[in-house]
Amino acid sequence: MAATYDESSFKVLRGLEPVRQRPGMYTNLESPNHIIAEVIDNACDEALAGYAKSITVTAHEDGSISVQDDGRGIPVGIHAEEGLSVVEVAFTVLHSGGKFDKESGGAYQFAGGLHGVGVAVTNALSTKLEVTVQREGGEHFLRFINGVAEAPLSQIGNCPKKRRGTRVRAWPDPKYFDAPNVNLPQLERALRSKAVLLPGVQITLHLEKSKETRTWSYPEGLRSYLNEALAEQELAAPMFAGESFVQPDSGNGFAAGEGAAWALVWSAEGMVVRESYVNLIPTLAGGTHDAGLRDGVFNAVKGFAELHSLLPKGVKLVPEDVFSRASFVLSAKVLDPQFQGQTKDKLVSRDALRLVSLMVKDPLDLWLNEHPDYGKRITELAIQQAQTRMRSAQKVEKKKGTSVAVLPGKLTDCSSNDPSRTELFLVEGDSAGGSAKQGRNKEFQAILPLRGKVLNTFEVERDRLFANNEVHDIAVAIGVDPHHPDDAVDLSGMRYQGVYIMADADVDGAHISTLLLTLFFRHFYQVVAAGRVYVAQPPLFRVDVPAQGKKPLRKIYALNEGELHAVEDRLRQEKIREGSWSVSRFKGLGEMNAEQLWDTTLNPDTRRALRVNATSQPLRNTLEKFTLLMGKHEASSRRAWLEYHGNEVEGDV
């Protein structure tokens, strides 16, 4: 019998309840490290702004962690709108904080805190949390039990007027985390990296249980840190380190103070070290600032090689060749960074690519030409990698040469023969296919346009698959024959590293994506299991923001209505006049021009895509679900299932 669905079914989660209901949306649940990092990041933002010189983290014997800084201290007055002390607001109200105003006069120009949920998440997922603030001659204290203030903020003593700072002690709630205690080696690495990024700031870790104290301070910053990490390695050339930041009235479209600091070095063998940060936030999955460093360095090394005629005949360098033996530490400063997810593991701000590339390329051009011997050694490493890559590609090509299959006529193939870096996009419709052909990178991206709805192949036998032209063309293009899930399949002949399903961002596009996923699951399962199938994420909306002062005209893309609302909220927080921006909805990929399609869906450095993973549950369970959803004789079961789960989705009609 269907569950009751009426007005009483709607629940409104207030305060910190959304965090407790879906903690994985706000933090990493492997251990409490990330919720402690939120507190540390606040202390580091004070140091980044020039107000804190010392940060002390203590791991207490009872499993709690305290973080103390000598910054300005959280304001202790009453917030005009909330009617609570600012300290209580900071730890109990989501999307609140002092880091939204990035204009002149704001409390923080550059900061990692963006969404105003960081320490509120720490409080929500802790059994107890205590805050002590020294400010304006008074010492103030507030304790939270399970996220609720035990009593209002109160002054518990006096202190010298010049003494300021904040101390936060948290007891993480073990029921939310896979590992109940903070991972101390991981915490130590994080603190050491913060010290590297904040030259002149002393960061201390005190372990109560072992009575050990470790202190880090790196006057030379990134250079000394990377030297320490690669101490035992033989380097191909001395380290290239530097920094470059946008000057006022530069006219390049970036805000004054944005830019990057870096340390970069090449080694012939051994491990490579690659770390990147944005406004002191570690980006473990890299992002657009990493891509900017790659772009700037690649163009500089390639230009040096061409200027000095170092490239052997037939050798063409690609970014992976230049970076295969490179170690680097990158610290970018971005005024309004956009991250993928609340844990901020990956930067997705598109402008960051151009920013970092612009900052790095010219200094490296100059350095290489001032030290031509070092430049030649670096180029030799890149050439060796390119030759190895090309030899590998030739072996694969020789295998392919025995095939009698003729590639589909409508396939627009790429020029590279290296299957380790090529990509195939299955594009819905000829118009979108035309834009994709113009916008792609011809070197490694191939386009196969599909006409109309793809056949539902769930119940089609293998020997009848090729009767459908679209299925035939897909199979021949990827270079893998149809097979059963339990078949042993050799994927060495596969022509592309990744196959991307690129359909419109609407319901029709979702239908086509589902039909293609059915094809791959049912008849090319080992391609899915190898992690070679992706679903592209084209945006549904574009927001055009007019120029504001020194900020140029901006185009911001949103995947769905939820992201659109978030973008509009951010624009309001930036104090951009309501209604001055315009919102366009794409009816389909065919409406995008080549440049827009490249920026949003094709460019590996700025696109979004979901990898399709083979489920960890038994294959039989997944097969049963597919049978329910795609089987021709399951209409009644499917209707009942849709009726039962209909209230869980919003229809886009």
C-alpha positions, 0 to 999 in steps of 0.5 A: 500500500502506498505511503501517505503523502500530504502536508504533514510529509514536509519537514523543515530542517532548521539550525544544525539539523541539516548537517546531522541528517546528511553529514557527508554533504558537509564534511569527510566522514573517514575521520574527524580531521576535516571538522578540526581543519575547519577551525584551523583554517579560520586561525590560518585566515587570520594569519593570512590577513596579517593579524595572527603570528602564532597558532597552537593545536593541542591533541588532548588525552580525552580525544578532543582537539583545541586550536588557539590563535593570536588573531583579532578574536571573534567579535563578541557583540550581539548580531543585529539580525539574529539577536545572539552573540556573533560567537554563537551565530558563527557556531550555530547558523549555517551560511553565516560568517565574516568572509562573504564581503570581499570588497574594500573594507571587508574583514577578509580579502582572501580566505578559504571560508566561502560558504559560512558553514565550516565551524557550524559543521564542527559544532554540529558533529561534536558532543561538546565544543568550547569557545574562548575569546580574548578581545577588547580587554575581556575574556569571553566563554561559550560552551555547546552541548550537542550543538546547543549553547549551554548558556549565552556568551559571558565574560569570565575575566579580564585580559590586557587590551592588546591581547587578542585571540580565539581558542576552540576545543572540540570533542568530535562525536564518534557516531558520525565517523568511520574512525572515531579519533583524529588521525594525528599523522595526517593532522601533523602533515596538514599543520606543517603545510600551513606553516609552509604557506604562511612564512613568518607564522609559527605553528605548534602541535602539542600531544598531551599523551606523549608530552611531545611538542612539534613546531614549524616555521618556514622563513623561505616558504615553499622552496625550503618545504620542497627541498626538504621533501626531495632531500635525497633525490638527484635533481635535473636542475635547480629549483624554480621558485617565485611568486607573482600577484596582480597589481592594482589597475593591471587591466587584465581582469583580475583583482589586485592581490590575486596570483600565485607562489610556487616552487617547481623542480624536475628529477630524472627518477624517484617519487614526485611531490605535488601539492596545491593550495588555494587561500591556504586550503589544500586541494587534494584533487587539484583543480583549475589552478593546477591546470594553470600551472601546467599550462604556463609551464608547458607553454614556456618549456615548449617555447624554449625547445622550439626556440633552441631547435631541441625537438627531434623530427616527429616528436611533439610534446604534450603537457603530460610529457613536461610534467611527468617528472616534475614536483611542485608546491603551488599556493594560489590566492583567488578572490572568490574561489569556487570548489567542488563540494564542501570539502574543497578538495578541488578548485573549479574556478575557471578564471584560476587557470588563466590567472596562474598560467599568466603569473607563471609563464613569463617568469619561467620563460625568463628563467629558462633563457637565463639558464639555457643548460638547465632548460636543455636538461628539463627539455631532454626529460620531456623528450624522453617521456614523449618518445616513450609515449609514442613507442607505446602508441605505436605498439597499440597501433600495430595491434589495431592494424590487423582489424578489418573494421571500418570506422564510422563515417560520421566519427570525427576522430582525433589526431593522436594515436595514443589511447592513454589520453584520447577521449570519445564523446557520444553527442546527442544530435547533429547540431550539438555534434557540430558545435562539439567538433568546432570546440574540441581539442582535435589532438585527443578528442573525438566526436560521434554524433548520435541521431534520435533515441538510441535503441533500448538494448537491454533485451537485445541479443548480441548477434542482433545488436549490429542491426542498429546503426547507432550501436554498430557505430559505437562498438566499432568506434571504441574498438571493443566487441560486445560481451557478457558481464562475466566474459574475460575481455582484453581492453588493450585494443580499446581506442579511447581512454574514456568514453563520455556520454554527452546529452542535454541537461534536460529530461530528454537528455537524461533518457538518452543517457539512460539508454546509453548506460543500459547499452554499456552495462548490458553489452560492454560491462568490462568497459564500465568496470574498468572506469572508462565510461563517463557521463558529461555534466553540461550546464542548464543555465548561464548567468551573465553578470555585468561588469562591476568596477574593476571586475569584468563581465562574467559568465557563470554556468549552473548545472541545475536550478539548485546551483542557479539559486546558489549562484544568485545567492552569492551574487547578492552577497557580493552586493551586486544589484538585484536584477542586473544579471540575466539568466539564460536556460539552454534548451540543449547542447546545440544552443551552445557555441563552440567556445561555451561547449569547450569551457563547460563540457569538453575542457578537461581542466574546467568540465564536470563529468561523473565516472560510471562505476561498477557497483560493489553490490552483487551483479545480480542485484544491479541486474534486477534493478535494470530489469525493473527499469528497462525490461519490456515486460515489467510495465506494471512493476515499473508503474508501481515502483514509480508511484511508490517513489514518485514523491522523492523527485521533482519532475522537470516538465 
